[in-house]
Amino acid sequence: MQPGQQFVLYIQGHGLPEQLKITREYWLDASELRRLVDKVSPDVPQVIIIDSCYSGSFLDELRVSDELRPTVQRIVLTSTDADTTAWNALHESFSEKLISELRHGETLKTAFDRAESMMAFETKLFGEQRPQLDDDGDGVYTSQDGRRAHIILGNEGGRSADAPEIIDIHEPLFLDEQQTEGMLWVKTSPSGDGIRGVRAILMRPGTQRIDYQGEATEFNREEVAMSYLQDRYVAVYSQFRKAGTWRVLYQAQGEDGTWSSNRFGEVEASGDFSQVVVTARMNQSAYQIGDYLSFKVDLNAEINQPGPYDIYGAIVFPQGYFVTFAYPMTPSLPGVALPYRQAVEVSQPKTLSILDLDLPAGLDFGSYQACGVVTETGDDPMQSENWIDIDCAGFELR
């Protein structure tokens, strides 16, 4: 690299103290990262951004020695301190906020401050997580940091293409008792050909921060792609089954990949008062071979109707056939309905773990469905009229 250029390194993913997971087999430790960035010419400003659990543990190792501090400009931003194990990616993360601000031409310091303020305000989602900034090279975040971070990434005075805007949004929706379906809509500028896509991210009532549990972390994030219809983007969501206020975050993406600022809507749901409700959950919406997959089924029953019930967990393959799983993770032949558990009492909310595995080679790429079904004990599950409830979560294998 030449003087006048910038060296920017951005890493987001799973982390342990002083370690970052780069591939399934390789973890990069802090000392090795230090060795690599030390190869950058002292004439080239360095910006290192790490968004992972325990990412603040890298600050000390990435400090600049006393003799090099007058000549080496290294700015390190992390999403957490050295001890934080809880980080949140449910609807907005440190990276999303930081990058959004940078795309709008803000300085590193301004972008960092706004991300820090957002996380401090949303304590229910981020808990004690606080980002860190070291731009004086001493390996710690103090009140003295931030003076060198008043820089623009890329060309001075430059900014990315104008981000799209969400200019109108539905009023709060109030669903009738037993109604679980609602239409969501937003208007954008530009719209149609000027937009790559619009998404709605749904947060259930009572959403709290999520404790990080490595690759097994379940963010329970529900994301819905919206379709363009006349002058707006719409989506019909039919799973407003939990009573309370649902928050819906909307984002529009321009053709160049730039995301709009977030806009929020609300849906007030009365809840589904069926005798028992099943909810299928996946830990991701898209996977690759070797990724960790978790498929769980939540059960909630009326107090006076605790069961017993038979519970089924099934994967519907892209070709249309299904495979069910008996406990523990025993697959059926295609098209055969084996109960995961029989005669289950649901006197209180219950979660069953249908699948927990690393995806093996040999699976077909395409769209899958993970479905939970509940019947009265002994009823034939192949007859849909026997289903008390069914819920499916879609996912992609790419």
Number of C-alpha atoms within 10 A of each C-alpha: 10 11 10 10 14 16 18 13 12 12 16 17 15 20 22 18 18 22 22 25 17 14 10 8 6 10 15 14 17 20 14 13 16 15 12 10 15 15 8 15 14 17 15 18 18 22 19 17 21 26 23 28 31 26 32 29 22 26 26 18 17 24 20 23 12 9 8 11 15 12 12 20 20 24 25 26 25 29 29 25 23 20 14 22 21 19 26 21 16 21 19 17 18 28 21 13 19 22 18 20 19 20 20 16 22 21 19 23 22 19 23 27 16 15 25 19 13 16 25 17 12 13 13 14 23 24 19 18 23 19 25 23 27 28 25 24 23 18 20 22 21 13 9 10 18 19 12 14 23 13 16 18 20 15 12 10 11 13 15 12 14 13 21 22 20 20 11 13 17 14 11 15 16 14 17 12 12 15 17 18 15 17 12 22 21 24 19 22 17 15 21 16 10 14 20 15 20 25 20 26 18 24 20 19 16 13 13 16 19 20 17 17 13 13 14 13 13 19 18 17 18 18 17 16 13 20 16 18 11 9 11 17 22 21 19 14 14 11 15 24 20 18 20 15 19 21 20 21 18 25 20 30 20 22 15 13 14 20 23 20 16 16 17 15 19 18 24 18 25 19 18 17 16 15 15 21 22 24 20 23 26 23 20 20 16 16 16 16 16 12 16 16 20 20 23 21 24 16 21 19 20 16 12 8 14 17 19 16 21 23 24 23 32 27 23 19 18 15 10 11 11 20 19 25 22 20 15 12 15 13 18 16 11 13 14 16 20 22 21 24 18 18 15 17 16 19 16 11 14 14 14 16 16 25 22 15 13 13 16 11 9 7 12 13 14 13 16 22 20 25 24 28 25 25 25 18 16 12 14 14 21 11 8 12 11 15 16 16 17 17 19 21 17 17 17 15 17 12
